[in-house]
Amino acid sequence: MASSEHGGINERAAKGFSNSANYEKYRPSYTESAAEELLKQCRVSGRKNAQILDLAAGSGKFTEVLAQRPEKYEIVAVEPHDGMRDVLAKKELSGVTVKSGKADGISLEDESVDTVICAQAFHWFANETALKEIHRVLRPHGVLGMIWNIEDYNSPQTYDATTPWEGKVRDLTWTFQDNEARFRHEQWRKVFEDQSKSTPLSLIIASDQLFALPLGEHLEQFEVRLTKDQIWERYATISHIAVLEGEERERTYKIVMDALNSPDVDIDHDGKVAVHGKTFIVWSSKIPEDGRASLTDVEMPES
């Protein structure tokens, strides 16, 4: 996460998510199948009263999904952004305790939760300090689960856009380079990759490894239909778009609308356009302290 901070959280995130009501209104929720896949991989599907940390819970899009499950989870939802947290708290979700906090200083006891879930958020704090905190609060062999709903227009360039208009808007999205961590850049993976790098003079590769590799991954397609104005409002909830003002915001709006007004855009009888995306589900198991290699466990090569 970038060093620029505001009230303890990333400054651009704080400003970009300042309109929490719009974020809650226009950002997508999660399908039942995607939620089930994530919870199954986190080993809490069907597990009554499992204790879950919903880290960087935002306005509670995924918290709602957790609270509605038949397992009656005990959920701690931690969110540093005041506006987002207020939206979440007002929902008064069953089994949910809402707390202020951030990933590098989680106010929970050691080994106190069965799983940590980060919905639409891990890329903001993909650093060693946060990973160590997540490792600390997880029970032995607990799982860190991550999930993102990513529209084609905000996706990594390694994936094909479903339609030409979504490809045009994605080209626009990639012109915004503010040196912040975004999911589409996939730099959030590095914190996992870096933990298992070996030293030049030894075979020790796991002495400091916190989470198992390779990461587990699952991908689901989704589609929603929205009016052109709704698509713009949804696009404008992306943090680096939300902060735009004046001529730059007008220029961005025009490019998006020009793409949506292309003759090849399929508009249904209700005046709605299909928006396509992918739900990315990623997980990794905690490596307990007694399962990690140490200097005394590994025979050093002779000099």
Sequence and secondary structure as in RCSB ss.txt:
>XXXX:A:sequence
MASSEHGGINERAAKGFSNSANYEKYRPSYTESAAEELLKQCRVSGRKNAQILDLAAGSGKFTEVLAQRPEKYEI
VAVEPHDGMRDVLAKKELSGVTVKSGKADGISLEDESVDTVICAQAFHWFANETALKEIHRVLRPHGVLGMIWNI
EDYNSPQTYDATTPWEGKVRDLTWTFQDNEARFRHEQWRKVFEDQSKSTPLSLIIASDQLFALPLGEHLEQFEVR
LTKDQIWERYATISHIAVLEGEERERTYKIVMDALNSPDVDIDHDGKVAVHGKTFIVWSSKIPEDGRASLTDVEM
PES
>XXXX:A:secstr
  S EETTEEHHHHHHT  HHHHHHHS    HHHHHHHHHHTT TT TT EEEEET TTSHHHHHHHTSTT  EE
EEE   HHHHHHHHHT  TTEEEE  BTTB  S TT EEEEEEES GGGG SHHHHHHHHHHEEEEEEEEEEEEE
EGGGS TTS  SSHHHHHHHHHHTT   S   GGGTGGGHHHHHTT   TT    STT  B SS EEEEEEEEEE
E HHHHHHHHTTSHHHHT  HHHHHHHHHHHHHHHTSTT  B TTS EEEEEEEEEEEEEB  GGGS  GGGS  
   
